Each structure stands twice: as structure tokens, then as C-alpha cells.
Amino acid sequence: MSDDVEDIGFALQRDVERLLRNFVYSGRSASHFSEPAFAPAVDLVVSDAFVRVIVELAGVPRENVRVHLEGRALEITGRRQPPQEPADSHYHRAEILFGDFHRVVELPWVAAPDQVEALYRDGLLEIRLVPAPVAQETQVPIKHHGIE
């Protein structure tokens, strides 16, 4: 391949990337600062005696998180606020989603609402649940390093 063709290829790639960046990230794009709820990543660890749900919530204060249990459905909701940027700045790369989040996790069995524990530490929410004989609805308090 000649140097001229390579130069044209690199220039074309740079122009396409610039156009996409300007289109997607100028201002507060809906793809980055989303109005619709996004779903945070969740891990589910299951044994016969308990379920451990781990939710990735980096940058979300504990006060902005709500956990609701109803039978086999565990609902996690909240909001991650975008950082305040100076007016003369713009995003060169934007991959972190901001705004409301919502996630419903189906548990393998009905959980006992009086034995649910939620702990928030270092951007991870860990919820421990045990099986229950009868479904009940409950709001779950979230502790921060053992403090309510």
C-alpha cells in the first residue's frame, strides 16, 4: 500500500471519528446523560441457604439508592448525578451513564423480608437474602459500613 493511500485512510478515519464524536458527545447527549433509566450491572450468587446480589453503583451516593422486595422480585432504583463541568468544556469521550437507574432481579425463590441485609461500600451494593415460606413486600434499609 502506498503512503498516499495510507494517509488518505488515516485522514478519513480521523474525520469519521471527529464527526461521530461531535454528533454524539456535543452538549449533553441523551446517550450519555440518559433520561430513560439505565440498568446497572448485577451479579447473583446463589446457594441453598441464601442469595447474594451485588450491584455496581460507582458514583452513586447511598442516599440516592432504593431497594424494594416483593416476593421473588428485588427492585433497585436510584439516580447518578452528572458532574458539573465548566461551560467552556466538552466531552472528548463519554461512556459513563448518568440519570435514573432501574433494575429488577428475579430471585430463585421468595425471600424473607425480615432477614434482608443491604450493605453499600466502595460503589458496590450487596444485598443478602434468605428463602421465606410466604411472600411479603418490604422496603430494605441500606447500611454504609454497618451504619444506617
Secondary structure, 3 states (H helix, E strand, C coil): CCHHHHHHHHHHHHHHHHHHHHHHHCCCCCCCECCCCECCCEEEEECCCCEEEEEECCCCCHHHEEEEEECCEEEEEEEECCCCCCCCCCCCCCCCCEEEEEEEEECCCCECHHHCEEEEECCEEEEEECECCCCCEEEECEEECCEC
